[in-house]
Amino acid sequence: MTRNAPLKGILRHCVLVFCLLFSTINLGSSGLQDRAKVERNRGRVLYEIAVVRDNLKKDPKDDKARLELAKGLYQAGSFDESEQVLEPLLKAPKPSEEAMFLMAELDYLLGDYGNAEARLARILAANPKDEDIRTKAGTKLAFAYYQTNQYARAQGLYKGLEDRINLPHWDLMKAFGQERPYQQTWPAGLEKTEVPFLIGDPLPVLPVEVQGRQVIVFIDTGADMFVLDPEAAAALGIKPLVSMTGTFAGGLKAEVGLGKAESIKIGEVTLSSVPVSLLPTMRFSEGLTGGKYSIGGIIGTGFLRQFLPTIDYPGGKLVLRPATDAGRAGFRAELRRMMVVEVPFVLASTHFMIARGSLNERENLSFFVDSGLASDAAFAATNQTLEYANIALPETKVEKGNIGGGGGAGFATGRFSVKELGLGPLLQKNLQGAFGVLPAQTYWGQGFILDGLISHQFLRKYSWTIDSAGMKMVFVTK
């Protein structure tokens, strides 16, 4: 594996659907966004939780206080406890829509898509003429189908409401018709496939084949699906089926096309009918590879989730196993006699893997695990988090090398020192943080607090496996 020195000038952060999904998918947060418009940081939310918890102790039958506590815990990222607090309200003969929506959102976050679907179906059945509720429930249901590759089931959503729906992912699923995405073909008897990195730093770069033609890509869990450069796509005859506006590092916006690749071969496994985003990536070639390779695409979380993937940074390779019981058993067998740390995560929107972590003395924070920050900074945060952690806001300036996923440049960034950064029980000391990469609205953008982004300079020390079925990340530390 070739290792380049981390590139200080590059702050490449690929978050393809930030703003698009803020207004469509956070359906469990009914009533929370208005409160969030007031400048509330984590400290204020924790105070509110303590007050409501005390009120509920005084009167355990106070359903209003119970719902408020569940909502506050959701905002703070305590999703398991929020679910436990909310559960008694769902046993009522006719639970409130707000409680039902919040529980469906929690089911979705925790990867229980079957229960989320059942709750949403119950809401739809009880409100056949309420267009707002039908739109809200239908949108959440669409994303449950998106996560479970059931695109065909999304076809009949929003009957009679089509004119009020602006949801590119639904349009993409409709364009697939009855065709199931991500169909896999593995060679007989093959239990895993390994793809060596061409370059490991500042981000892992590796080859794939798109419709028989080699394309050099990098791995970025801040991206949703597989990303393909429009020039490469045009050469392969891949055209956009849908377009949307994405928001990227520094709040920069760009138009993103959504389409379909007939096949992508990675290692020895071939996937057919693969959803792709069309976004310029060639501009990253110099910064990521010194011009040695032309970057034609990005492997995002939605693509990785089709497997049991291991990003083995020390070993310089991507390892893919089938996302089956047999694949997980084989993986677990290989972990024997290794030092392993497991970190639970939830999945928000289409691809936001959120895990609990710590920053200096502040614990139980919610971090977006986004591997695509090509920088010497291991962490990025907005002003709300820095203020909560008692970190002075750094001076910012426009760096020539700052490149956002949307293709723009010129956004101002600054650096701050991190004494200690944690992801679950994993701890690292004396790191650099970046300010200005995350737009300020990301703090409340998911309906719950997003305290920051943890990235490549932290993750690169480990072999990192993403078990989407078990909703946990597995880190081999030695």
Residue pairs with C-beta under 8 A, 6 or more apart in sequence:
1 196
1 197
1 199
1 200
1 316
1 317
2 197
2 198
2 199
2 200
3 199
3 200
3 201
4 199
4 201
4 202
4 290
5 201
6 201
6 202
6 374
6 375
6 376
6 457
7 202
7 287
7 288
7 374
7 375
7 376
7 401
8 375
8 376
8 401
9 287
9 399
9 400
9 401
9 402
10 202
10 287
10 288
10 374
10 375
10 401
10 402
10 403
11 249
11 250
11 373
11 374
11 375
11 377
11 399
11 401
11 402
11 403
11 404
11 413
11 434
11 437
12 203
12 249
12 284
12 287
12 288
12 372
12 373
12 374
12 375
12 403
12 404
12 405
13 222
13 248
13 249
13 370
13 372
13 373
13 380
13 404
13 405
13 437
13 453
13 455
14 220
14 222
14 223
14 227
14 248
14 249
14 298
14 300
14 372
14 405
15 222
15 223
15 246
15 247
15 248
15 249
15 370
15 405
16 222
16 223
16 224
16 227
16 246
16 248
16 256
16 277
16 279
16 300
16 405
17 224
17 244
17 246
17 247
17 256
17 349
17 350
17 351
18 246
18 247
18 248
18 439
18 442
18 445
19 245
19 246
19 247
19 253
19 441
19 445
20 168
20 244
20 245
20 246
20 247
21 349
21 350
22 441
22 445
22 446
24 139
24 167
25 139
25 140
25 143
25 348
25 349
25 350
26 33
26 105
26 348
26 349
26 446
26 447
27 101
27 104
27 105
27 136
27 137
27 139
27 140
28 74
28 101
28 102
28 103
28 104
28 105
28 106
28 108
28 109
28 447
29 71
29 74
29 75
29 102
29 105
29 446
29 447
29 448
30 97
30 98
30 101
30 102
31 71
31 98
32 71
32 74
32 75
32 447
32 448
33 444
33 447
36 75
36 444
36 447
39 384
41 384
41 385
41 387
41 388
41 443
41 449
42 76
42 362
42 365
42 384
42 385
42 388
42 449
42 451
43 388
45 72
45 75
45 76
45 449
46 76
48 72
49 69
49 72
49 73
49 76
52 65
52 68
52 69
52 72
53 69
55 62
55 65
56 62
56 65
56 66
56 69
59 65
63 89
63 92
66 85
66 86
66 88
66 89
67 86
67 89
67 96
67 98
67 99
67 102
69 85
70 82
70 83
70 85
70 86
70 89
70 99
70 102
71 82
71 102
73 79
73 81
73 82
73 85
74 82
74 102
74 105
74 106
74 447
74 448
75 447
75 448
75 449
76 364
76 448
76 449
77 354
77 356
77 364
77 365
77 366
77 448
77 449
78 364
79 106
79 109
79 110
79 346
80 110
82 102
82 106
83 103
83 106
83 110
86 99
86 102
86 103
86 106
87 103
89 95
89 96
89 99
90 99
90 100
90 103
97 123
97 127
97 133
100 119
100 122
100 123
101 123
101 136
101 137
101 140
103 119
104 115
104 116
104 119
104 120
104 123
104 137
104 140
105 116
105 140
105 447
107 113
107 115
107 116
107 119
108 116
108 140
108 143
108 144
108 147
108 347
109 346
109 347
109 348
109 354
110 346
110 471
111 346
111 347
111 468
111 469
111 471
113 144
113 147
113 148
116 140
116 144
117 141
117 144
120 137
120 140
120 141
120 144
121 141
123 133
123 137
124 133
124 134
124 137
124 138
124 141
127 133
127 134
127 137
128 134
131 161
131 164
134 158
134 161
135 158
135 161
135 164
135 165
138 157
138 158
138 161
138 165
139 165
139 167
139 170
141 154
141 157
142 154
142 157
142 167
142 169
142 170
142 173
143 169
143 349
143 350
145 151
145 153
145 154
145 173
146 154
146 169
146 173
146 350
147 347
147 350
149 180
149 181
149 182
151 173
151 174
151 176
151 179
151 180
151 181
152 176
152 177
152 178
152 179
152 180
154 170
154 173
154 174
155 173
155 174
155 177
157 170
158 165
158 170
168 242
168 243
168 244
168 258
169 258
169 350
171 241
171 242
171 258
172 241
172 242
172 258
172 275
175 241
175 242
175 260
176 260
176 273
176 275
179 273
180 273
181 260
181 273
181 274
181 275
182 271
182 273
182 274
182 275
182 306
183 271
183 272
183 273
184 269
184 270
184 271
184 306
184 322
185 269
185 270
185 271
185 272
186 193
186 268
186 269
186 322
187 268
187 269
190 268
190 269
191 321
191 322
191 326
191 327
191 330
192 319
192 320
192 321
192 327
192 330
193 266
193 267
193 268
193 269
193 319
193 320
194 267
194 317
194 318
194 319
194 320
195 206
195 207
195 208
195 266
195 267
195 317
195 318
195 319
195 320
196 206
196 316
196 317
197 204
197 205
197 206
197 316
197 317
197 318
198 205
198 206
198 207
198 216
198 289
198 293
199 205
199 288
199 289
199 292
199 293
200 313
200 316
200 460
201 456
201 460
202 287
202 288
202 374
202 375
202 456
203 218
203 219
203 220
203 288
203 371
203 372
203 374
203 456
204 218
204 219
204 311
204 313
204 318
205 216
205 217
205 218
205 288
205 289
205 293
205 295
206 216
206 217
206 218
206 219
206 299
206 318
207 214
207 215
207 216
207 217
208 214
208 215
208 217
208 264
208 265
208 266
208 297
208 299
209 215
209 263
209 264
209 265
209 266
210 228
210 232
210 236
210 238
210 261
210 263
210 264
210 296
210 297
211 236
211 237
211 238
211 261
211 262
211 263
211 264
212 263
213 235
213 236
215 228
215 232
215 296
215 297
216 289
216 293
216 294
216 295
216 296
216 297
217 227
217 281
217 295
217 296
217 297
217 298
217 299
218 284
218 288
218 295
218 298
218 299
218 372
219 298
219 299
219 304
219 311
219 318
219 371
219 372
220 298
220 299
220 300
220 370
220 371
220 372
221 300
221 301
221 304
221 351
221 353
221 369
221 370
221 371
221 372
221 466
222 300
222 301
222 351
222 368
222 370
222 371
222 372
222 373
222 405
222 453
223 277
223 298
223 299
223 300
223 301
223 351
223 372
223 405
224 277
224 300
224 301
224 302
224 350
224 351
225 258
225 274
225 275
225 276
225 277
225 300
225 302
225 303
225 350
225 351
226 261
226 264
226 274
226 275
226 276
226 277
226 297
226 298
226 299
226 300
226 302
226 303
227 276
227 277
227 278
227 279
227 281
227 297
227 298
227 300
228 236
228 238
228 259
228 261
228 276
228 277
228 278
228 279
228 281
228 296
228 297
229 278
229 279
229 280
229 281
229 282
229 295
229 296
229 297
230 257
230 278
230 279
230 280
231 280
231 282
232 296
232 297
233 239
233 259
233 276
233 278
236 261
238 259
238 260
238 261
238 276
238 278
239 259
240 257
240 258
240 259
240 278
241 257
241 258
241 259
241 260
242 257
242 258
242 259
243 255
243 256
243 257
243 258
244 255
244 256
244 258
245 253
245 254
245 255
245 256
246 253
246 254
246 255
246 256
246 279
246 405
246 406
247 253
247 406
247 439
248 254
248 404
248 405
248 406
248 408
249 402
249 403
249 404
249 405
249 406
249 411
249 437
249 438
250 402
250 404
250 408
250 410
250 411
250 412
250 413
250 436
250 437
250 439
251 411
251 439
251 441
252 404
252 405
252 406
252 407
252 408
252 411
253 406
253 408
254 279
254 405
254 406
254 407
254 408
256 277
256 278
256 279
257 277
257 278
257 279
258 275
258 276
258 277
258 278
259 275
259 276
259 278
260 273
260 274
260 275
260 276
261 274
261 276
262 272
262 273
262 274
263 270
263 271
263 272
263 274
264 270
264 271
264 274
264 303
265 271
266 299
266 318
266 320
267 318
267 320
269 307
269 320
271 306
274 303
275 302
277 300
279 298
279 405
279 406
279 407
280 407
281 295
281 296
281 297
281 298
282 294
282 295
282 296
283 403
283 407
284 295
284 374
284 403
285 291
285 293
285 294
285 295
287 374
287 401
287 403
288 295
288 374
289 295
298 372
299 318
300 351
301 350
301 351
301 353
301 466
302 350
302 351
304 466
305 323
305 466
305 468
306 323
307 320
307 321
307 322
307 323
307 327
308 320
308 321
308 322
308 323
308 327
308 328
308 331
308 465
308 466
308 467
308 468
308 469
309 318
309 319
309 320
309 321
309 465
309 466
310 318
310 319
310 320
310 321
310 331
310 463
310 464
310 465
311 318
311 371
311 459
311 463
311 464
311 465
311 466
312 318
312 319
312 463
312 464
313 459
313 460
313 461
313 462
313 463
313 464
314 461
314 462
314 463
315 463
321 327
321 328
321 330
321 331
323 468
323 469
328 467
328 469
328 470
331 465
331 474
335 474
335 476
338 476
338 478
339 476
339 477
339 478
340 474
340 475
340 476
340 477
341 424
341 425
341 426
341 474
341 475
341 477
342 424
342 472
342 473
342 474
342 475
343 355
343 356
343 423
343 424
343 425
343 426
343 472
343 473
343 474
343 475
344 355
344 356
344 424
344 471
344 472
344 473
345 353
345 354
345 355
345 369
345 471
345 472
345 473
346 353
346 354
346 355
346 471
347 353
347 354
347 468
347 471
348 354
348 446
348 448
349 446
352 368
352 446
352 450
353 368
353 369
353 370
353 466
353 473
354 366
354 367
354 368
354 369
354 446
354 450
355 366
355 367
355 369
355 423
355 424
355 454
355 473
356 364
356 365
356 366
356 367
356 424
357 365
357 366
357 367
357 421
357 422
357 423
357 424
357 451
357 454
358 364
358 365
358 420
358 421
358 422
358 427
359 365
359 379
359 381
359 385
359 389
359 418
359 420
359 421
359 422
359 451
359 452
360 389
360 390
360 391
360 418
360 419
360 420
361 389
362 388
362 389
363 422
365 385
365 451
365 452
366 448
366 449
366 450
366 451
367 423
367 450
367 451
367 452
367 453
367 454
368 450
368 452
368 453
368 454
369 423
369 454
369 455
369 459
369 473
370 453
370 454
370 455
371 455
371 456
371 459
372 405
372 455
372 456
373 380
373 434
373 437
373 453
373 455
373 456
373 457
374 456
375 434
375 455
375 456
375 457
376 432
376 457
377 415
377 431
377 432
377 433
377 434
377 437
377 455
377 457
378 418
378 421
378 428
378 431
378 432
378 433
378 454
378 455
378 456
378 457
378 458
379 418
379 421
379 431
379 432
379 433
379 434
379 452
379 453
379 454
379 455
379 458
380 433
380 434
380 435
380 437
380 438
380 452
380 453
380 455
381 389
381 433
381 435
381 438
381 451
381 452
381 453
382 435
382 438
382 439
382 440
382 442
382 443
382 452
383 393
383 435
383 440
384 440
384 443
384 449
385 443
385 451
385 452
386 392
386 393
386 416
386 435
387 393
388 451
391 416
391 433
392 416
393 414
393 416
393 435
394 414
394 415
394 416
394 435
395 414
396 412
396 413
396 414
396 435
396 436
397 412
397 413
397 414
398 410
398 411
398 412
398 413
399 413
400 409
402 409
402 410
402 411
402 413
403 409
404 411
411 436
412 436
413 434
413 435
413 436
413 437
414 434
414 435
414 436
415 432
415 433
415 434
415 435
416 432
416 433
416 435
417 430
417 431
417 432
417 433
418 430
418 431
418 432
418 433
419 429
419 430
420 427
420 428
420 429
421 427
421 428
421 429
421 431
421 454
421 458
422 428
423 454
423 458
424 473
426 462
426 475
426 477
428 458
428 461
431 457
431 458
432 457
433 452
437 453
438 452
438 453
442 450
443 449
443 450
443 451
444 450
461 477
462 475
462 476
462 477
463 475
463 476
464 473
464 474
464 475
465 473
465 474
465 475
465 476
466 473
467 473
467 474
